[in-house]
Amino acid sequence: MASPNPLYPLEANISLDNKEQIDHLLDDYLLTGSFDDLHVSGSSRRAEVRRRVTRVLRSRVGMQQHLSPVNYSTLKYNFKHGIKPSGNPSLIPSFTKFPTYEKPLAIHDNDGNILVYRFRLPDTLIQTLTSSKNFLPPIKAKETVRGSFKHRHYAVWADSAPSPFLSSEFRAQLPGSQEWLDLNRPLFNRLSDDLRLIQPTMYVKFRSVIPHLPPGIKPLCGIWLGCAINSGLDDPVGSGTHQDKKDSTRGFNCVFPYGNYSGDDLVLWQLKSVVELRPGDFILFYGSFIAHNVTGIENGERSSVDMFSHANVFQWKKKVVTGKTGGGQNAERDGYGQFH
């Protein structure tokens, strides 16, 4: 089973003072095509890529690395065959816990594949996210396996439809839904750029669907097709263990919390890990095949955003490319988006 390319450049001993190493790394990035949508050319493009790569290299000085007890290929095999972890809460105290930390955390397998990547971003982006909640239309809390809270889905779907469409919640909650997205666009674009630097081939896959989407349809959260907005979690019990089975198994979810709270850590069952997430923490992981839940909230109230891309949109795109279905009206237009 094919595995994704290892994280750039986690496995390499890259020195910021070694121009030759940096030049080779820039060549690798540019060859992936992940910067083809950067709206600069020639030497200016290379200089901009160098600036961004240098930024992420500096952020990784002193980062945490942890070896997963299970490989990427095994996780995908077990998911395909319906093999699930027990989800027994009594096991959680034996898991490795990763407190929040200013430097990135990478959990990787023996082959160098990144399964989890936690990092922090500037506080200003979270402050905007927190203040923008006032633009979200009021809704009632619902009871789900993840707990009782208010949740919205603003996304591009392709469920049982001839072509992708915008979710009914997004359309019903206009104009507030669009205003919320617009206010947080700098955050979504920054996270998209981080994905480009962390997993460039995954970024290219996410981007590949854009030129084929119907007119007026585009990803709502940077390079991700959409997001779930979960508001007002205060359950001391926590959520039930689950997998986001509709999400792409070849792409990361990006989850980030906000609010004033304590507790509510993310449990990653097959990895036997508990990852602490506090406002300003962002985590990339395979929500589709890594079973996960959050522990109970001890104090306060927590909200979160989970950015995702459903697998069926990529399946639809494959049919369009092979001529097995209609659509693709925009295949000739610039589908790269504005992630720069």
ChimeraX attribute file (.defattr): number of C-alpha atoms within 10 A of each C-alpha:
attribute: neighborCount
match mode: 1-to-1
recipient: residues
	/A:1	8
	/A:2	6
	/A:3	13
	/A:4	19
	/A:5	14
	/A:6	19
	/A:7	20
	/A:8	19
	/A:9	18
	/A:10	18
	/A:11	10
	/A:12	10
	/A:13	8
	/A:14	15
	/A:15	12
	/A:16	13
	/A:17	8
	/A:18	9
	/A:19	11
	/A:20	12
	/A:21	15
	/A:22	18
	/A:23	13
	/A:24	11
	/A:25	18
	/A:26	17
	/A:27	13
	/A:28	14
	/A:29	22
	/A:30	16
	/A:31	12
	/A:32	16
	/A:33	14
	/A:34	21
	/A:35	24
	/A:36	14
	/A:37	16
	/A:38	15
	/A:39	12
	/A:40	14
	/A:41	11
	/A:42	7
	/A:43	9
	/A:44	11
	/A:45	16
	/A:46	17
	/A:47	14
	/A:48	16
	/A:49	19
	/A:50	16
	/A:51	11
	/A:52	14
	/A:53	22
	/A:54	14
	/A:55	12
	/A:56	16
	/A:57	17
	/A:58	12
	/A:59	15
	/A:60	16
	/A:61	10
	/A:62	11
	/A:63	16
	/A:64	15
	/A:65	14
	/A:66	15
	/A:67	16
	/A:68	21
	/A:69	13
	/A:70	15
	/A:71	20
	/A:72	23
	/A:73	16
	/A:74	11
	/A:75	21
	/A:76	20
	/A:77	13
	/A:78	14
	/A:79	18
	/A:80	11
	/A:81	8
	/A:82	10
	/A:83	12
	/A:84	16
	/A:85	13
	/A:86	11
	/A:87	18
	/A:88	9
	/A:89	11
	/A:90	7
	/A:91	11
	/A:92	17
	/A:93	11
	/A:94	10
	/A:95	15
	/A:96	15
	/A:97	16
	/A:98	17
	/A:99	12
	/A:100	19
	/A:101	16
	/A:102	14
	/A:103	15
	/A:104	21
	/A:105	23
	/A:106	24
	/A:107	20
	/A:108	24
	/A:109	20
	/A:110	12
	/A:111	14
	/A:112	19
	/A:113	22
	/A:114	28
	/A:115	25
	/A:116	23
	/A:117	20
	/A:118	26
	/A:119	21
	/A:120	20
	/A:121	15
	/A:122	10
	/A:123	12
	/A:124	11
	/A:125	17
	/A:126	20
	/A:127	14
	/A:128	15
	/A:129	22
	/A:130	17
	/A:131	11
	/A:132	17
	/A:133	15
	/A:134	11
	/A:135	16
	/A:136	18
	/A:137	13
	/A:138	10
	/A:139	11
	/A:140	8
	/A:141	15
	/A:142	11
	/A:143	10
	/A:144	11
	/A:145	11
	/A:146	17
	/A:147	19
	/A:148	19
	/A:149	19
	/A:150	17
	/A:151	21
	/A:152	18
	/A:153	19
	/A:154	24
	/A:155	28
	/A:156	26
	/A:157	20
	/A:158	20
	/A:159	16
	/A:160	8
	/A:161	9
	/A:162	11
	/A:163	19
	/A:164	23
	/A:165	18
	/A:166	20
	/A:167	17
	/A:168	13
	/A:169	14
	/A:170	19
	/A:171	14
	/A:172	11
	/A:173	17
	/A:174	13
	/A:175	13
	/A:176	18
	/A:177	19
	/A:178	17
	/A:179	14
	/A:180	20
	/A:181	21
	/A:182	15
	/A:183	16
	/A:184	19
	/A:185	18
	/A:186	17
	/A:187	21
	/A:188	21
	/A:189	19
	/A:190	16
	/A:191	21
	/A:192	21
	/A:193	21
	/A:194	17
	/A:195	20
	/A:196	22
	/A:197	24
	/A:198	21
	/A:199	24
	/A:200	26
	/A:201	21
	/A:202	20
	/A:203	24
	/A:204	20
	/A:205	15
	/A:206	21
	/A:207	20
	/A:208	16
	/A:209	24
	/A:210	24
	/A:211	20
	/A:212	24
	/A:213	25
	/A:214	16
	/A:215	13
	/A:216	8
	/A:217	16
	/A:218	25
	/A:219	21
	/A:220	21
	/A:221	25
	/A:222	24
	/A:223	30
	/A:224	26
	/A:225	24
	/A:226	24
	/A:227	23
	/A:228	16
	/A:229	19
	/A:230	20
	/A:231	21
	/A:232	16
	/A:233	25
	/A:234	21
	/A:235	20
	/A:236	14
	/A:237	13
	/A:238	22
	/A:239	20
	/A:240	17
	/A:241	20
	/A:242	18
	/A:243	17
	/A:244	17
	/A:245	15
	/A:246	15
	/A:247	21
	/A:248	22
	/A:249	21
	/A:250	17
	/A:251	24
	/A:252	26
	/A:253	22
	/A:254	22
	/A:255	21
	/A:256	20
	/A:257	25
	/A:258	20
	/A:259	19
	/A:260	12
	/A:261	18
	/A:262	17
	/A:263	18
	/A:264	27
	/A:265	21
	/A:266	21
	/A:267	25
	/A:268	23
	/A:269	22
	/A:270	19
	/A:271	23
	/A:272	17
	/A:273	22
	/A:274	23
	/A:275	21
	/A:276	21
	/A:277	26
	/A:278	22
	/A:279	21
	/A:280	19
	/A:281	22
	/A:282	20
	/A:283	23
	/A:284	23
	/A:285	19
	/A:286	25
	/A:287	26
	/A:288	25
	/A:289	27
	/A:290	27
	/A:291	24
	/A:292	25
	/A:293	22
	/A:294	22
	/A:295	22
	/A:296	19
	/A:297	19
	/A:298	15
	/A:299	14
	/A:300	14
	/A:301	17
	/A:302	23
	/A:303	22
	/A:304	20
	/A:305	20
	/A:306	19
	/A:307	26
	/A:308	27
	/A:309	26
	/A:310	23
	/A:311	19
	/A:312	17
	/A:313	22
	/A:314	19
	/A:315	13
	/A:316	24
	/A:317	25
	/A:318	15
	/A:319	15
	/A:320	19
	/A:321	15
	/A:322	8
	/A:323	11
	/A:324	11
	/A:325	14
	/A:326	13
	/A:327	20
	/A:328	21
	/A:329	13
	/A:330	16
	/A:331	17
	/A:332	9
	/A:333	11
	/A:334	10
	/A:335	17
	/A:336	19
	/A:337	16
	/A:338	11
	/A:339	19
	/A:340	14
